[in-house]
Amino acid sequence: MARLTRRVRTTRYAAVAPPRVREDVVAVEEPLQIRVAGWGERDRRDLTVTMRTPGEDFELVAGFLVGEGIVRAADDIANMRYCDGTDVDGEQTYNV
């Protein structure tokens, strides 16, 4: 799991003062690709990609699917899992 925050160098500009450089803590965002499957493995398809702060990913996906009318309730979801590793093109899949 990735970090939820990161320290970055920022510059603050004000009309009546010189620029001030300092470190700040910011939220980290990563993409999350959501795939759905029908009755068979061949029915799998990419649904969407959303940006999120990592953590509580399954709850986010369940709420998204209910909100979009794809399922009626979280109980309609058989299972969820991360796609670990890489795909056939060598691309990482830990955000899928």
CORMOUR-V610355 format. One record per residue. D_LAST is the distance of its C-alpha to the last C-alpha in Angstrom with 1 decimal. Layout:
# CORMOUR-V610355
D_LAST ; D_LAST
This chain:
# CORMOUR-V610355
12.6 ; 13.7 ; 16.9 ; 17.5 ; 20.4 ; 21.9 ; 25.5 ; 26.5 ; 29.9 ; 31.0 ; 34.3 ; 36.1 ; 38.6 ; 41.5 ; 44.4 ; 47.0 ; 45.5 ; 44.3 ; 40.5 ; 39.2 ; 36.5 ; 34.6 ; 31.4 ; 29.2 ; 26.2 ; 23.3 ; 20.1 ; 17.0 ; 14.3 ; 10.8 ; 8.5 ; 5.7 ; 4.6 ; 6.2 ; 7.4 ; 10.8 ; 13.3 ; 17.1 ; 19.7 ; 18.9 ; 16.1 ; 17.3 ; 16.5 ; 12.7 ; 11.8 ; 9.5 ; 10.8 ; 10.2 ; 8.8 ; 10.4 ; 11.7 ; 12.2 ; 14.0 ; 11.9 ; 13.2 ; 13.7 ; 10.1 ; 11.1 ; 14.3 ; 12.9 ; 11.0 ; 14.2 ; 16.4 ; 14.7 ; 15.1 ; 18.6 ; 19.5 ; 18.6 ; 20.6 ; 18.1 ; 19.1 ; 22.4 ; 21.5 ; 18.9 ; 21.0 ; 20.0 ; 16.5 ; 16.9 ; 14.0 ; 10.5 ; 8.6 ; 5.9 ; 5.5 ; 8.0 ; 10.0 ; 10.2 ; 10.5 ; 14.1 ; 14.6 ; 13.9 ; 10.9 ; 8.8 ; 5.3 ; 5.5 ; 3.8 ; 0.0
